[in-house]
Amino acid sequence: MAKKRPQAKAVKPQISDGEIPVVGAREPCPCGSGRRYKACHGRAASHAVTELVQRPFEGLPGECDWVALRELVPAATVPLTLKDGLPEGVPSVTLATVLPMAWPALRREDGSVLLGLQNDTPSGDLSRDLADTLKRALVAEPGSPVAAQRAESDGPRLQDLLDPDAAFEPEVHSGFEFWVPDAESAQSEVAASLERANAAAIPTVRLTSVDSSYWCETPEKNHLRWVMPHPEEKLLDALARLHAAGTSSLGEGTRLVGSFRAHGLTVPVWDLPAGMGAEECEKPAAEFAERLAGALAVEEPLTAEERRARGGLTNRQVTLS
């Protein structure tokens, strides 16, 4: 007879309902009930989710790279430029894919701010949630993380806070050592989180010949995942034209296997041979971009063969968010 799992003992709530912070769905509820957040105060939070914003990064410089860093890239950073400049005592603001302990943001001892991108957010508008976290990080005490909380429904979005003319140039890292100035002297919990994150990170490289295209290495084969800004239907038609013509690959041993949808944009995916590294992708990717531009310019309806190719590509399409 299977043993019953011991039930978590409820403890006296430590904070009132009005002060419950937002945490990960599987984490213990901060109210002290002993239940997971999603089964406790997270229920009310789920009902408070605002209408989903399909393209939360629309209008920001580098929208495609925002999507890639949110969904594809394990370790990367980007300097952010604020419309109104940096507040006194804040030397820099940096976007990071992930922060230690899954913190939404961190105000470092020197006053600089790290803003985490891949955290769960409590509403349907990722841009508004990130802007709220950023605003609170700018005034947080140096040396302290910033907790998640629900943003005001009429609060600012990233588009309101960031300079629309500033460059958005991600730097992809092999690990998460950028978390701390000196990894060897990091606190034990941060060091443990750093070790776990580094062990799980998939090697990833951003191509330089084309925009928003990321090579990654997996045990069995490598992949190229390319976030594209074109309208979905027009892009799928263009990919179908190339696929039907036998020109959708990136060279021998490569194959366009489909696409997925993330934050309102389409991300075609290619399988690559295990020995094909990021450098070997640069020239084929640039050549493909030229073929794609030509296919996007075609106005004629798809042929029967192209429609079959399109059906094959869309049958393998999924939506991440």
C-alpha positions, 0 to 999 in steps of 0.5 A, spaced: 500 500 500 502 506 497 504 511 503 500 517 503 505 523 502 505 528 508 501 534 508 504 541 508 502 544 515 499 550 515 502 556 518 499 562 521 499 568 515 505 572 516 502 578 512 495 581 510 491 579 503 493 586 501 500 585 502 501 579 498 506 579 493 506 575 486 511 569 486 512 563 481 505 559 480 509 553 484 512 557 489 509 557 496 504 562 497 507 568 501 501 568 506 504 562 509 498 558 508 503 552 506 499 551 499 502 553 492 501 560 490 497 558 484 492 554 489 492 560 494 492 567 493 494 566 485 487 564 484 485 571 485 491 574 481 489 569 475 482 572 475 485 579 475 489 578 469 488 584 463 486 582 456 492 579 453 497 584 449 499 580 443 505 584 441 507 587 448 514 589 445 511 592 438 514 599 437 520 598 441 527 598 437 529 591 436 522 588 437 524 581 434 530 581 439 526 582 445 522 576 443 528 572 442 531 574 449 524 572 452 523 565 449 529 563 446 536 565 449 538 563 455 543 568 457 544 575 454 544 582 456 542 589 453 543 596 456 537 600 456 536 607 455 531 611 458 527 617 455 528 621 461 535 619 462 538 616 468 536 618 475 541 620 480 545 614 483 543 609 477 549 609 473 546 604 468 540 600 467 541 593 463 536 588 461 537 581 462 534 574 460 534 571 467 536 573 474 539 569 480 533 566 484 528 568 478 528 575 481 524 580 477 529 586 478 535 587 482 538 594 484 546 592 485 550 595 491 553 600 486 546 603 484 545 600 477 539 596 475 538 589 472 531 588 469 529 580 468 525 578 462 524 571 463 519 571 469 512 570 470 508 576 470 501 577 473 497 580 467 496 580 460 501 586 458 508 584 459 510 591 457 506 594 463 509 589 468 516 590 466 515 597 466 512 597 473 518 593 475 523 597 472 520 603 475 520 600 482 528 598 481 530 605 480 528 607 487 529 601 490 535 600 496 542 599 493 543 591 494 536 589 494 532 585 489 525 587 487 519 583 488 514 582 483 507 585 484 501 587 480 502 593 476 496 598 475 492 597 469 493 604 467 501 604 469 506 606 464 509 601 459 516 600 456 514 604 450 513 610 455 519 609 459 525 607 454 528 611 448 525 609 442 531 612 438 536 608 442 540 602 439 538 595 442 544 590 441 544 584 445 550 581 448 549 573 448 553 570 454 556 563 455 553 563 462 550 567 467 557 570 471 554 577 469 549 576 475 555 578 480 561 582 479 565 577 482 562 570 482 567 567 487 565 571 492 557 570 491 553 569 497 551 561 497 544 562 495 546 566 489 552 561 487 548 555 487 543 559 483 548 561 478 551 553 478 544 551 476 543 556 471 550 555 467 548 547 467 542 548 464 544 553 459 544 551 451 549 554 447 547 560 443 550 565 438 546 571 435 548 571 428 551 577 425 549 577 418 542 577 419 537 580 424 534 576 430 537 570 428 540 565 433 544 558 433 543 553 438 546 547 440 543 541 442 545 534 443 542 531 437 542 536 432 543 544 432 538 549 430 537 556 427 531 560 430 529 566 426 524 571 429 521 575 423 517 582 423 513 580 417 506 579 417 504 572 419 500 570 413 505 574 408 511 570 411 508 564 411 506 564 403 513 567 402 516 561 406 511 556 402 514 559 395 521 557 397 519 551 400 516 548 394 521 551 390 526 547 394 530 553 396 528 554 403 534 550 406 540 553 409 545 548 405 546 541 405 543 537 411 539 543 413 531 543 413 526 548 414 522 544 419 516 549 421 515 555 425 512 557 432 509 564 434 511 568 440 508 575 442 505 576 435 511 574 431 513 568 427 519 564 428 521 559 423 526 554 425 531 550 421 534 543 423 542 543 422 547 538 422 550 537 429 557 539 426 554 546 423 556 551 428 554 559 428 559 561 423 557 556 418 550 559 418 552 566 417 553 566 409 547 561 408 542 565 412 544 572 408 543 568 402 536 566 404 534 573 407 535 575 399 531 569 397 526 571 402 525 578 400 524 576 393 518 571 395 515 576 400 515 581 394 511 576 389 503 578 389 500 572 385 496 567 389 500 560 391 500 555 386 497 548 388 504 545 390 505 552 394 499 551 398 501 544 399 508 546 402 504 552 406 500 546 409 505 542 411 509 548 414 503 551 418 501 544 421 507 544 424 506 551 427 505 552 435 504 558 439 508 560 445 505 566 447 
